[in-house]
């Protein structure tokens, strides 16, 4: 039996604004102590995202990740270690100011009214995803939440999407039709994740990715703002019923 569209969303830059990480990055980039190098074309969100992607519940693993990814920006090893400790303590202080993306709740409400099945698939930690899930009462919209702690591999691997679809399959007792599954992301690795899972990809230009990078990733759809989701023809035929 055919099912309603399944729309899976990335989290940072799609569900929440991630201004806390950007603000923290701006503070650290102003600190000449770290002797920053090669940052002329580095955006605040790029620096912040690198930290988030390298971070882990395992402190040693996280430290080794930071040492590696920030080598070209902070040449001195001991300063990279200090950066890791200070940044990790700093950015959670500002996440209390984080908000949902504009127009998001209106769109999610519209989807739920028409029985769309919604989920979140993110590389963020389970603790952090649960925290914001409770803060913004996201369970009233989303039926499944997949964090980096729920699968053996992170995006761009297909595993996170497979994990979400497996839960949906059991929860709704349906046979998944990949041509009716969509993943909304704002970075090229989100688009690649959808491709690896053989589902449709929707690139959001108002997230944290660059227009060039997203276009080059060749998504199934490109939208400027979240509200443009309602104009995708594949969705409109369900929304107009």
Biotite code that builds the C-alpha atoms (Angstrom):
import biotite.structure as struc

atoms = struc.array([
    struc.Atom([0.000, 0.000, 0.000], chain_id="A", res_id=1, res_name="UNK", atom_name="CA", element="C"),
    struc.Atom([1.282, 3.486, -0.870], chain_id="A", res_id=2, res_name="UNK", atom_name="CA", element="C"),
    struc.Atom([2.178, 5.710, 2.068], chain_id="A", res_id=3, res_name="UNK", atom_name="CA", element="C"),
    struc.Atom([2.180, 9.464, 2.576], chain_id="A", res_id=4, res_name="UNK", atom_name="CA", element="C"),
    struc.Atom([5.497, 11.224, 1.934], chain_id="A", res_id=5, res_name="UNK", atom_name="CA", element="C"),
    struc.Atom([8.246, 10.527, 4.434], chain_id="A", res_id=6, res_name="UNK", atom_name="CA", element="C"),
    struc.Atom([10.273, 13.711, 4.962], chain_id="A", res_id=7, res_name="UNK", atom_name="CA", element="C"),
    struc.Atom([13.470, 13.474, 6.983], chain_id="A", res_id=8, res_name="UNK", atom_name="CA", element="C"),
    struc.Atom([15.305, 16.606, 8.106], chain_id="A", res_id=9, res_name="UNK", atom_name="CA", element="C"),
    struc.Atom([18.845, 17.445, 9.069], chain_id="A", res_id=10, res_name="UNK", atom_name="CA", element="C"),
    struc.Atom([18.925, 19.295, 12.390], chain_id="A", res_id=11, res_name="UNK", atom_name="CA", element="C"),
    struc.Atom([21.412, 22.171, 12.601], chain_id="A", res_id=12, res_name="UNK", atom_name="CA", element="C"),
    struc.Atom([20.694, 24.861, 10.041], chain_id="A", res_id=13, res_name="UNK", atom_name="CA", element="C"),
    struc.Atom([17.388, 23.188, 9.136], chain_id="A", res_id=14, res_name="UNK", atom_name="CA", element="C"),
    struc.Atom([15.466, 22.794, 12.404], chain_id="A", res_id=15, res_name="UNK", atom_name="CA", element="C"),
    struc.Atom([17.441, 25.199, 14.606], chain_id="A", res_id=16, res_name="UNK", atom_name="CA", element="C"),
    struc.Atom([19.485, 28.221, 13.535], chain_id="A", res_id=17, res_name="UNK", atom_name="CA", element="C"),
    struc.Atom([22.811, 27.176, 15.168], chain_id="A", res_id=18, res_name="UNK", atom_name="CA", element="C"),
    struc.Atom([23.567, 30.794, 16.055], chain_id="A", res_id=19, res_name="UNK", atom_name="CA", element="C"),
    struc.Atom([25.162, 29.676, 19.316], chain_id="A", res_id=20, res_name="UNK", atom_name="CA", element="C"),
    struc.Atom([28.004, 27.897, 17.531], chain_id="A", res_id=21, res_name="UNK", atom_name="CA", element="C"),
    struc.Atom([28.479, 30.827, 15.169], chain_id="A", res_id=22, res_name="UNK", atom_name="CA", element="C"),
    struc.Atom([28.632, 33.309, 18.041], chain_id="A", res_id=23, res_name="UNK", atom_name="CA", element="C"),
    struc.Atom([31.154, 31.177, 19.892], chain_id="A", res_id=24, res_name="UNK", atom_name="CA", element="C"),
    struc.Atom([33.267, 30.884, 16.742], chain_id="A", res_id=25, res_name="UNK", atom_name="CA", element="C"),
    struc.Atom([33.239, 34.687, 16.343], chain_id="A", res_id=26, res_name="UNK", atom_name="CA", element="C"),
    struc.Atom([34.586, 35.098, 19.879], chain_id="A", res_id=27, res_name="UNK", atom_name="CA", element="C"),
    struc.Atom([37.435, 32.657, 19.334], chain_id="A", res_id=28, res_name="UNK", atom_name="CA", element="C"),
    struc.Atom([38.404, 34.023, 15.910], chain_id="A", res_id=29, res_name="UNK", atom_name="CA", element="C"),
    struc.Atom([38.901, 37.451, 17.474], chain_id="A", res_id=30, res_name="UNK", atom_name="CA", element="C"),
    struc.Atom([41.418, 36.006, 19.918], chain_id="A", res_id=31, res_name="UNK", atom_name="CA", element="C"),
    struc.Atom([44.876, 36.502, 18.413], chain_id="A", res_id=32, res_name="UNK", atom_name="CA", element="C"),
    struc.Atom([46.340, 34.121, 21.001], chain_id="A", res_id=33, res_name="UNK", atom_name="CA", element="C"),
    struc.Atom([45.638, 31.182, 18.666], chain_id="A", res_id=34, res_name="UNK", atom_name="CA", element="C"),
    struc.Atom([47.641, 32.714, 15.787], chain_id="A", res_id=35, res_name="UNK", atom_name="CA", element="C"),
    struc.Atom([44.923, 31.874, 13.267], chain_id="A", res_id=36, res_name="UNK", atom_name="CA", element="C"),
    struc.Atom([46.055, 30.938, 9.758], chain_id="A", res_id=37, res_name="UNK", atom_name="CA", element="C"),
    struc.Atom([44.215, 30.358, 6.452], chain_id="A", res_id=38, res_name="UNK", atom_name="CA", element="C"),
    struc.Atom([40.919, 31.786, 7.695], chain_id="A", res_id=39, res_name="UNK", atom_name="CA", element="C"),
    struc.Atom([40.335, 34.376, 4.951], chain_id="A", res_id=40, res_name="UNK", atom_name="CA", element="C"),
    struc.Atom([37.588, 32.322, 3.294], chain_id="A", res_id=41, res_name="UNK", atom_name="CA", element="C"),
    struc.Atom([36.474, 30.495, 6.433], chain_id="A", res_id=42, res_name="UNK", atom_name="CA", element="C"),
    struc.Atom([32.922, 31.349, 7.526], chain_id="A", res_id=43, res_name="UNK", atom_name="CA", element="C"),
    struc.Atom([31.940, 31.321, 11.188], chain_id="A", res_id=44, res_name="UNK", atom_name="CA", element="C"),
    struc.Atom([29.627, 28.387, 10.650], chain_id="A", res_id=45, res_name="UNK", atom_name="CA", element="C"),
    struc.Atom([32.386, 26.454, 8.867], chain_id="A", res_id=46, res_name="UNK", atom_name="CA", element="C"),
    struc.Atom([34.679, 26.763, 11.869], chain_id="A", res_id=47, res_name="UNK", atom_name="CA", element="C"),
    struc.Atom([31.856, 25.849, 14.231], chain_id="A", res_id=48, res_name="UNK", atom_name="CA", element="C"),
    struc.Atom([30.655, 22.901, 12.143], chain_id="A", res_id=49, res_name="UNK", atom_name="CA", element="C"),
    struc.Atom([34.171, 21.451, 12.002], chain_id="A", res_id=50, res_name="UNK", atom_name="CA", element="C"),
    struc.Atom([34.194, 21.429, 15.780], chain_id="A", res_id=51, res_name="UNK", atom_name="CA", element="C"),
    struc.Atom([30.763, 19.830, 16.009], chain_id="A", res_id=52, res_name="UNK", atom_name="CA", element="C"),
    struc.Atom([31.614, 17.141, 13.449], chain_id="A", res_id=53, res_name="UNK", atom_name="CA", element="C"),
    struc.Atom([34.877, 16.253, 15.215], chain_id="A", res_id=54, res_name="UNK", atom_name="CA", element="C"),
    struc.Atom([33.382, 16.245, 18.712], chain_id="A", res_id=55, res_name="UNK", atom_name="CA", element="C"),
    struc.Atom([32.426, 13.000, 20.443], chain_id="A", res_id=56, res_name="UNK", atom_name="CA", element="C"),
    struc.Atom([31.246, 11.631, 23.785], chain_id="A", res_id=57, res_name="UNK", atom_name="CA", element="C"),
    struc.Atom([34.694, 10.035, 23.978], chain_id="A", res_id=58, res_name="UNK", atom_name="CA", element="C"),
    struc.Atom([36.890, 12.928, 25.099], chain_id="A", res_id=59, res_name="UNK", atom_name="CA", element="C"),
    struc.Atom([40.119, 11.429, 23.711], chain_id="A", res_id=60, res_name="UNK", atom_name="CA", element="C"),
    struc.Atom([38.525, 10.700, 20.337], chain_id="A", res_id=61, res_name="UNK", atom_name="CA", element="C"),
    struc.Atom([37.121, 14.228, 20.218], chain_id="A", res_id=62, res_name="UNK", atom_name="CA", element="C"),
    struc.Atom([40.496, 15.764, 21.109], chain_id="A", res_id=63, res_name="UNK", atom_name="CA", element="C"),
    struc.Atom([42.269, 13.791, 18.375], chain_id="A", res_id=64, res_name="UNK", atom_name="CA", element="C"),
    struc.Atom([39.619, 14.897, 15.895], chain_id="A", res_id=65, res_name="UNK", atom_name="CA", element="C"),
    struc.Atom([40.052, 18.571, 16.807], chain_id="A", res_id=66, res_name="UNK", atom_name="CA", element="C"),
    struc.Atom([43.842, 18.301, 16.636], chain_id="A", res_id=67, res_name="UNK", atom_name="CA", element="C"),
    struc.Atom([43.529, 16.975, 13.095], chain_id="A", res_id=68, res_name="UNK", atom_name="CA", element="C"),
    struc.Atom([40.876, 19.226, 11.569], chain_id="A", res_id=69, res_name="UNK", atom_name="CA", element="C"),
    struc.Atom([42.200, 22.481, 13.037], chain_id="A", res_id=70, res_name="UNK", atom_name="CA", element="C"),
    struc.Atom([45.860, 21.898, 12.196], chain_id="A", res_id=71, res_name="UNK", atom_name="CA", element="C"),
    struc.Atom([45.802, 24.245, 9.205], chain_id="A", res_id=72, res_name="UNK", atom_name="CA", element="C"),
    struc.Atom([44.113, 26.983, 11.228], chain_id="A", res_id=73, res_name="UNK", atom_name="CA", element="C"),
    struc.Atom([45.920, 26.741, 14.595], chain_id="A", res_id=74, res_name="UNK", atom_name="CA", element="C"),
    struc.Atom([49.512, 25.644, 13.859], chain_id="A", res_id=75, res_name="UNK", atom_name="CA", element="C"),
    struc.Atom([50.673, 25.104, 17.436], chain_id="A", res_id=76, res_name="UNK", atom_name="CA", element="C"),
    struc.Atom([49.561, 21.751, 18.867], chain_id="A", res_id=77, res_name="UNK", atom_name="CA", element="C"),
    struc.Atom([49.252, 22.897, 22.474], chain_id="A", res_id=78, res_name="UNK", atom_name="CA", element="C"),
    struc.Atom([47.075, 25.817, 21.385], chain_id="A", res_id=79, res_name="UNK", atom_name="CA", element="C"),
    struc.Atom([44.774, 23.446, 19.495], chain_id="A", res_id=80, res_name="UNK", atom_name="CA", element="C"),
    struc.Atom([44.424, 21.406, 22.689], chain_id="A", res_id=81, res_name="UNK", atom_name="CA", element="C"),
    struc.Atom([43.602, 24.547, 24.669], chain_id="A", res_id=82, res_name="UNK", atom_name="CA", element="C"),
    struc.Atom([41.150, 25.619, 21.964], chain_id="A", res_id=83, res_name="UNK", atom_name="CA", element="C"),
    struc.Atom([39.401, 22.247, 22.242], chain_id="A", res_id=84, res_name="UNK", atom_name="CA", element="C"),
    struc.Atom([38.963, 22.555, 26.001], chain_id="A", res_id=85, res_name="UNK", atom_name="CA", element="C"),
    struc.Atom([37.785, 26.169, 25.947], chain_id="A", res_id=86, res_name="UNK", atom_name="CA", element="C"),
    struc.Atom([35.474, 25.916, 22.924], chain_id="A", res_id=87, res_name="UNK", atom_name="CA", element="C"),
    struc.Atom([33.841, 22.744, 24.257], chain_id="A", res_id=88, res_name="UNK", atom_name="CA", element="C"),
    struc.Atom([33.001, 24.529, 27.505], chain_id="A", res_id=89, res_name="UNK", atom_name="CA", element="C"),
    struc.Atom([31.941, 27.781, 25.849], chain_id="A", res_id=90, res_name="UNK", atom_name="CA", element="C"),
    struc.Atom([29.371, 27.071, 23.148], chain_id="A", res_id=91, res_name="UNK", atom_name="CA", element="C"),
    struc.Atom([26.784, 25.202, 25.295], chain_id="A", res_id=92, res_name="UNK", atom_name="CA", element="C"),
    struc.Atom([26.384, 28.397, 27.349], chain_id="A", res_id=93, res_name="UNK", atom_name="CA", element="C"),
    struc.Atom([24.875, 30.160, 24.352], chain_id="A", res_id=94, res_name="UNK", atom_name="CA", element="C"),
    struc.Atom([22.608, 27.374, 23.129], chain_id="A", res_id=95, res_name="UNK", atom_name="CA", element="C"),
    struc.Atom([19.912, 28.542, 25.508], chain_id="A", res_id=96, res_name="UNK", atom_name="CA", element="C"),
    struc.Atom([19.334, 31.366, 23.007], chain_id="A", res_id=97, res_name="UNK", atom_name="CA", element="C"),
    struc.Atom([18.881, 28.964, 20.074], chain_id="A", res_id=98, res_name="UNK", atom_name="CA", element="C"),
    struc.Atom([15.604, 29.194, 18.165], chain_id="A", res_id=99, res_name="UNK", atom_name="CA", element="C"),
    struc.Atom([13.711, 27.215, 15.571], chain_id="A", res_id=100, res_name="UNK", atom_name="CA", element="C"),
    struc.Atom([14.155, 28.259, 11.953], chain_id="A", res_id=101, res_name="UNK", atom_name="CA", element="C"),
    struc.Atom([11.621, 30.829, 10.677], chain_id="A", res_id=102, res_name="UNK", atom_name="CA", element="C"),
    struc.Atom([8.443, 29.341, 9.151], chain_id="A", res_id=103, res_name="UNK", atom_name="CA", element="C"),
    struc.Atom([9.376, 25.847, 10.369], chain_id="A", res_id=104, res_name="UNK", atom_name="CA", element="C"),
    struc.Atom([6.445, 25.221, 12.690], chain_id="A", res_id=105, res_name="UNK", atom_name="CA", element="C"),
    struc.Atom([3.913, 26.389, 10.097], chain_id="A", res_id=106, res_name="UNK", atom_name="CA", element="C"),
    struc.Atom([5.370, 23.965, 7.548], chain_id="A", res_id=107, res_name="UNK", atom_name="CA", element="C"),
    struc.Atom([5.541, 21.040, 9.961], chain_id="A", res_id=108, res_name="UNK", atom_name="CA", element="C"),
    struc.Atom([1.957, 21.670, 11.064], chain_id="A", res_id=109, res_name="UNK", atom_name="CA", element="C"),
    struc.Atom([0.821, 21.637, 7.452], chain_id="A", res_id=110, res_name="UNK", atom_name="CA", element="C"),
    struc.Atom([2.652, 18.368, 6.797], chain_id="A", res_id=111, res_name="UNK", atom_name="CA", element="C"),
    struc.Atom([1.218, 16.716, 9.908], chain_id="A", res_id=112, res_name="UNK", atom_name="CA", element="C"),
    struc.Atom([-2.315, 17.834, 9.016], chain_id="A", res_id=113, res_name="UNK", atom_name="CA", element="C"),
    struc.Atom([-1.898, 15.817, 5.812], chain_id="A", res_id=114, res_name="UNK", atom_name="CA", element="C"),
    struc.Atom([-0.363, 12.820, 7.576], chain_id="A", res_id=115, res_name="UNK", atom_name="CA", element="C"),
    struc.Atom([3.190, 13.223, 6.305], chain_id="A", res_id=116, res_name="UNK", atom_name="CA", element="C"),
    struc.Atom([5.651, 11.075, 8.267], chain_id="A", res_id=117, res_name="UNK", atom_name="CA", element="C"),
    struc.Atom([8.439, 13.272, 9.604], chain_id="A", res_id=118, res_name="UNK", atom_name="CA", element="C"),
    struc.Atom([11.809, 12.520, 11.158], chain_id="A", res_id=119, res_name="UNK", atom_name="CA", element="C"),
    struc.Atom([15.150, 14.062, 12.079], chain_id="A", res_id=120, res_name="UNK", atom_name="CA", element="C"),
    struc.Atom([18.451, 12.531, 10.957], chain_id="A", res_id=121, res_name="UNK", atom_name="CA", element="C"),
    struc.Atom([21.492, 14.363, 12.291], chain_id="A", res_id=122, res_name="UNK", atom_name="CA", element="C"),
    struc.Atom([25.184, 14.032, 13.036], chain_id="A", res_id=123, res_name="UNK", atom_name="CA", element="C"),
    struc.Atom([24.689, 15.834, 16.347], chain_id="A", res_id=124, res_name="UNK", atom_name="CA", element="C"),
    struc.Atom([24.859, 13.983, 19.670], chain_id="A", res_id=125, res_name="UNK", atom_name="CA", element="C"),
    struc.Atom([21.864, 12.175, 21.154], chain_id="A", res_id=126, res_name="UNK", atom_name="CA", element="C"),
    struc.Atom([22.037, 14.229, 24.347], chain_id="A", res_id=127, res_name="UNK", atom_name="CA", element="C"),
    struc.Atom([21.912, 17.479, 22.381], chain_id="A", res_id=128, res_name="UNK", atom_name="CA", element="C"),
    struc.Atom([19.147, 16.279, 20.058], chain_id="A", res_id=129, res_name="UNK", atom_name="CA", element="C"),
    struc.Atom([17.072, 15.128, 23.041], chain_id="A", res_id=130, res_name="UNK", atom_name="CA", element="C"),
    struc.Atom([17.636, 18.449, 24.797], chain_id="A", res_id=131, res_name="UNK", atom_name="CA", element="C"),
    struc.Atom([16.275, 20.509, 21.912], chain_id="A", res_id=132, res_name="UNK", atom_name="CA", element="C"),
    struc.Atom([13.571, 17.942, 21.252], chain_id="A", res_id=133, res_name="UNK", atom_name="CA", element="C"),
    struc.Atom([12.226, 18.576, 24.742], chain_id="A", res_id=134, res_name="UNK", atom_name="CA", element="C"),
    struc.Atom([12.813, 22.332, 24.656], chain_id="A", res_id=135, res_name="UNK", atom_name="CA", element="C"),
    struc.Atom([10.830, 22.821, 21.450], chain_id="A", res_id=136, res_name="UNK", atom_name="CA", element="C"),
    struc.Atom([8.404, 19.909, 21.933], chain_id="A", res_id=137, res_name="UNK", atom_name="CA", element="C"),
    struc.Atom([9.505, 18.384, 18.628], chain_id="A", res_id=138, res_name="UNK", atom_name="CA", element="C"),
    struc.Atom([7.824, 15.056, 19.324], chain_id="A", res_id=139, res_name="UNK", atom_name="CA", element="C"),
    struc.Atom([4.500, 16.601, 18.298], chain_id="A", res_id=140, res_name="UNK", atom_name="CA", element="C"),
    struc.Atom([5.864, 16.780, 14.757], chain_id="A", res_id=141, res_name="UNK", atom_name="CA", element="C"),
    struc.Atom([8.537, 14.114, 14.397], chain_id="A", res_id=142, res_name="UNK", atom_name="CA", element="C"),
    struc.Atom([8.106, 10.366, 14.696], chain_id="A", res_id=143, res_name="UNK", atom_name="CA", element="C"),
    struc.Atom([11.781, 9.422, 14.714], chain_id="A", res_id=144, res_name="UNK", atom_name="CA", element="C"),
    struc.Atom([15.031, 11.028, 15.890], chain_id="A", res_id=145, res_name="UNK", atom_name="CA", element="C"),
    struc.Atom([18.393, 9.687, 14.718], chain_id="A", res_id=146, res_name="UNK", atom_name="CA", element="C"),
    struc.Atom([21.631, 11.106, 16.144], chain_id="A", res_id=147, res_name="UNK", atom_name="CA", element="C"),
    struc.Atom([25.255, 10.183, 15.542], chain_id="A", res_id=148, res_name="UNK", atom_name="CA", element="C"),
    struc.Atom([25.034, 7.896, 18.578], chain_id="A", res_id=149, res_name="UNK", atom_name="CA", element="C"),
    struc.Atom([22.288, 5.754, 17.040], chain_id="A", res_id=150, res_name="UNK", atom_name="CA", element="C"),
    struc.Atom([24.225, 4.305, 14.101], chain_id="A", res_id=151, res_name="UNK", atom_name="CA", element="C"),
    struc.Atom([27.762, 2.963, 13.539], chain_id="A", res_id=152, res_name="UNK", atom_name="CA", element="C"),
    struc.Atom([28.404, 5.482, 10.751], chain_id="A", res_id=153, res_name="UNK", atom_name="CA", element="C"),
    struc.Atom([27.634, 9.164, 10.321], chain_id="A", res_id=154, res_name="UNK", atom_name="CA", element="C"),
    struc.Atom([26.477, 11.036, 7.241], chain_id="A", res_id=155, res_name="UNK", atom_name="CA", element="C"),
    struc.Atom([27.300, 10.948, 4.349], chain_id="A", res_id=156, res_name="UNK", atom_name="CA", element="C"),
    struc.Atom([26.870, 7.228, 4.988], chain_id="A", res_id=157, res_name="UNK", atom_name="CA", element="C"),
    struc.Atom([23.348, 6.003, 4.229], chain_id="A", res_id=158, res_name="UNK", atom_name="CA", element="C"),
    struc.Atom([23.153, 4.265, 7.622], chain_id="A", res_id=159, res_name="UNK", atom_name="CA", element="C"),
    struc.Atom([21.459, 7.142, 9.505], chain_id="A", res_id=160, res_name="UNK", atom_name="CA", element="C"),
    struc.Atom([18.641, 7.322, 6.938], chain_id="A", res_id=161, res_name="UNK", atom_name="CA", element="C"),
    struc.Atom([18.327, 3.531, 6.896], chain_id="A", res_id=162, res_name="UNK", atom_name="CA", element="C"),
    struc.Atom([18.028, 3.582, 10.697], chain_id="A", res_id=163, res_name="UNK", atom_name="CA", element="C"),
    struc.Atom([15.235, 6.166, 10.542], chain_id="A", res_id=164, res_name="UNK", atom_name="CA", element="C"),
    struc.Atom([13.335, 4.275, 7.846], chain_id="A", res_id=165, res_name="UNK", atom_name="CA", element="C"),
    struc.Atom([13.622, 1.006, 9.750], chain_id="A", res_id=166, res_name="UNK", atom_name="CA", element="C"),
    struc.Atom([11.966, 2.611, 12.782], chain_id="A", res_id=167, res_name="UNK", atom_name="CA", element="C"),
    struc.Atom([9.264, 4.180, 10.617], chain_id="A", res_id=168, res_name="UNK", atom_name="CA", element="C"),
    struc.Atom([8.604, 0.871, 8.873], chain_id="A", res_id=169, res_name="UNK", atom_name="CA", element="C"),
    struc.Atom([7.965, -0.858, 12.193], chain_id="A", res_id=170, res_name="UNK", atom_name="CA", element="C"),
    struc.Atom([6.132, 2.021, 13.853], chain_id="A", res_id=171, res_name="UNK", atom_name="CA", element="C"),
    struc.Atom([3.669, 2.576, 11.007], chain_id="A", res_id=172, res_name="UNK", atom_name="CA", element="C"),
    struc.Atom([3.643, -1.008, 9.717], chain_id="A", res_id=173, res_name="UNK", atom_name="CA", element="C"),
    struc.Atom([4.338, 0.058, 6.145], chain_id="A", res_id=174, res_name="UNK", atom_name="CA", element="C"),
    struc.Atom([6.542, -1.048, 3.301], chain_id="A", res_id=175, res_name="UNK", atom_name="CA", element="C"),
    struc.Atom([8.910, 1.822, 2.527], chain_id="A", res_id=176, res_name="UNK", atom_name="CA", element="C"),
    struc.Atom([8.802, 3.219, -1.003], chain_id="A", res_id=177, res_name="UNK", atom_name="CA", element="C"),
    struc.Atom([12.110, 4.997, -1.596], chain_id="A", res_id=178, res_name="UNK", atom_name="CA", element="C"),
    struc.Atom([10.613, 7.174, -4.317], chain_id="A", res_id=179, res_name="UNK", atom_name="CA", element="C"),
    struc.Atom([8.361, 8.694, -1.655], chain_id="A", res_id=180, res_name="UNK", atom_name="CA", element="C"),
    struc.Atom([11.135, 9.443, 0.851], chain_id="A", res_id=181, res_name="UNK", atom_name="CA", element="C"),
    struc.Atom([12.867, 12.849, 0.995], chain_id="A", res_id=182, res_name="UNK", atom_name="CA", element="C"),
    struc.Atom([15.817, 14.170, 2.976], chain_id="A", res_id=183, res_name="UNK", atom_name="CA", element="C"),
    struc.Atom([16.191, 17.917, 3.607], chain_id="A", res_id=184, res_name="UNK", atom_name="CA", element="C"),
    struc.Atom([19.722, 19.156, 4.250], chain_id="A", res_id=185, res_name="UNK", atom_name="CA", element="C"),
    struc.Atom([21.894, 22.242, 3.916], chain_id="A", res_id=186, res_name="UNK", atom_name="CA", element="C"),
    struc.Atom([25.324, 20.708, 3.259], chain_id="A", res_id=187, res_name="UNK", atom_name="CA", element="C"),
    struc.Atom([26.737, 18.596, 0.421], chain_id="A", res_id=188, res_name="UNK", atom_name="CA", element="C"),
    struc.Atom([27.241, 15.619, 2.732], chain_id="A", res_id=189, res_name="UNK", atom_name="CA", element="C"),
    struc.Atom([23.483, 15.695, 3.457], chain_id="A", res_id=190, res_name="UNK", atom_name="CA", element="C"),
    struc.Atom([22.785, 15.394, -0.257], chain_id="A", res_id=191, res_name="UNK", atom_name="CA", element="C"),
    struc.Atom([25.311, 12.589, -0.596], chain_id="A", res_id=192, res_name="UNK", atom_name="CA", element="C"),
    struc.Atom([23.712, 10.786, 2.355], chain_id="A", res_id=193, res_name="UNK", atom_name="CA", element="C"),
    struc.Atom([20.335, 10.870, 0.577], chain_id="A", res_id=194, res_name="UNK", atom_name="CA", element="C"),
    struc.Atom([21.906, 9.639, -2.639], chain_id="A", res_id=195, res_name="UNK", atom_name="CA", element="C"),
    struc.Atom([23.639, 6.795, -0.828], chain_id="A", res_id=196, res_name="UNK", atom_name="CA", element="C"),
    struc.Atom([20.287, 5.810, 0.668], chain_id="A", res_id=197, res_name="UNK", atom_name="CA", element="C"),
    struc.Atom([18.628, 6.111, -2.769], chain_id="A", res_id=198, res_name="UNK", atom_name="CA", element="C"),
    struc.Atom([16.041, 8.641, -1.616], chain_id="A", res_id=199, res_name="UNK", atom_name="CA", element="C"),
    struc.Atom([15.251, 12.118, -2.938], chain_id="A", res_id=200, res_name="UNK", atom_name="CA", element="C"),
    struc.Atom([17.406, 14.987, -1.679], chain_id="A", res_id=201, res_name="UNK", atom_name="CA", element="C"),
    struc.Atom([16.265, 18.551, -1.001], chain_id="A", res_id=202, res_name="UNK", atom_name="CA", element="C"),
    struc.Atom([18.980, 21.195, -0.657], chain_id="A", res_id=203, res_name="UNK", atom_name="CA", element="C"),
    struc.Atom([18.100, 24.247, 1.452], chain_id="A", res_id=204, res_name="UNK", atom_name="CA", element="C"),
    struc.Atom([20.011, 27.365, 0.380], chain_id="A", res_id=205, res_name="UNK", atom_name="CA", element="C"),
    struc.Atom([19.101, 29.357, 3.508], chain_id="A", res_id=206, res_name="UNK", atom_name="CA", element="C"),
    struc.Atom([20.967, 26.916, 5.756], chain_id="A", res_id=207, res_name="UNK", atom_name="CA", element="C"),
    struc.Atom([24.721, 26.845, 6.304], chain_id="A", res_id=208, res_name="UNK", atom_name="CA", element="C"),
    struc.Atom([25.945, 25.395, 3.049], chain_id="A", res_id=209, res_name="UNK", atom_name="CA", element="C"),
    struc.Atom([27.132, 27.458, 0.096], chain_id="A", res_id=210, res_name="UNK", atom_name="CA", element="C"),
    struc.Atom([25.010, 27.797, -3.039], chain_id="A", res_id=211, res_name="UNK", atom_name="CA", element="C"),
    struc.Atom([27.872, 26.552, -5.195], chain_id="A", res_id=212, res_name="UNK", atom_name="CA", element="C"),
    struc.Atom([28.585, 23.563, -2.986], chain_id="A", res_id=213, res_name="UNK", atom_name="CA", element="C"),
    struc.Atom([24.943, 22.506, -2.871], chain_id="A", res_id=214, res_name="UNK", atom_name="CA", element="C"),
    struc.Atom([24.390, 22.955, -6.579], chain_id="A", res_id=215, res_name="UNK", atom_name="CA", element="C"),
    struc.Atom([27.499, 20.907, -7.329], chain_id="A", res_id=216, res_name="UNK", atom_name="CA", element="C"),
    struc.Atom([26.177, 18.096, -5.126], chain_id="A", res_id=217, res_name="UNK", atom_name="CA", element="C"),
    struc.Atom([23.320, 17.721, -7.642], chain_id="A", res_id=218, res_name="UNK", atom_name="CA", element="C"),
    struc.Atom([20.293, 17.384, -5.334], chain_id="A", res_id=219, res_name="UNK", atom_name="CA", element="C"),
    struc.Atom([16.858, 16.274, -6.503], chain_id="A", res_id=220, res_name="UNK", atom_name="CA", element="C"),
    struc.Atom([15.421, 19.661, -5.506], chain_id="A", res_id=221, res_name="UNK", atom_name="CA", element="C"),
    struc.Atom([16.894, 23.026, -4.530], chain_id="A", res_id=222, res_name="UNK", atom_name="CA", element="C"),
    struc.Atom([14.841, 25.449, -2.424], chain_id="A", res_id=223, res_name="UNK", atom_name="CA", element="C"),
    struc.Atom([15.690, 28.930, -1.205], chain_id="A", res_id=224, res_name="UNK", atom_name="CA", element="C"),
    struc.Atom([13.692, 28.864, 2.043], chain_id="A", res_id=225, res_name="UNK", atom_name="CA", element="C"),
    struc.Atom([11.901, 26.228, 4.102], chain_id="A", res_id=226, res_name="UNK", atom_name="CA", element="C"),
    struc.Atom([8.499, 27.580, 3.069], chain_id="A", res_id=227, res_name="UNK", atom_name="CA", element="C"),
    struc.Atom([9.355, 26.518, -0.495], chain_id="A", res_id=228, res_name="UNK", atom_name="CA", element="C"),
    struc.Atom([8.917, 22.908, 0.641], chain_id="A", res_id=229, res_name="UNK", atom_name="CA", element="C"),
    struc.Atom([5.181, 23.468, 0.266], chain_id="A", res_id=230, res_name="UNK", atom_name="CA", element="C"),
    struc.Atom([5.677, 24.275, -3.419], chain_id="A", res_id=231, res_name="UNK", atom_name="CA", element="C"),
    struc.Atom([7.416, 21.033, -4.361], chain_id="A", res_id=232, res_name="UNK", atom_name="CA", element="C"),
    struc.Atom([5.091, 19.289, -6.790], chain_id="A", res_id=233, res_name="UNK", atom_name="CA", element="C"),
    struc.Atom([5.625, 15.905, -5.168], chain_id="A", res_id=234, res_name="UNK", atom_name="CA", element="C"),
    struc.Atom([4.159, 17.354, -1.957], chain_id="A", res_id=235, res_name="UNK", atom_name="CA", element="C"),
    struc.Atom([1.503, 19.647, -3.413], chain_id="A", res_id=236, res_name="UNK", atom_name="CA", element="C"),
    struc.Atom([-0.626, 16.796, -4.714], chain_id="A", res_id=237, res_name="UNK", atom_name="CA", element="C"),
    struc.Atom([-0.949, 15.514, -1.127], chain_id="A", res_id=238, res_name="UNK", atom_name="CA", element="C"),
    struc.Atom([-1.342, 18.964, 0.452], chain_id="A", res_id=239, res_name="UNK", atom_name="CA", element="C"),
    struc.Atom([-4.184, 19.900, -1.895], chain_id="A", res_id=240, res_name="UNK", atom_name="CA", element="C"),
    struc.Atom([-6.266, 16.796, -1.125], chain_id="A", res_id=241, res_name="UNK", atom_name="CA", element="C"),
])
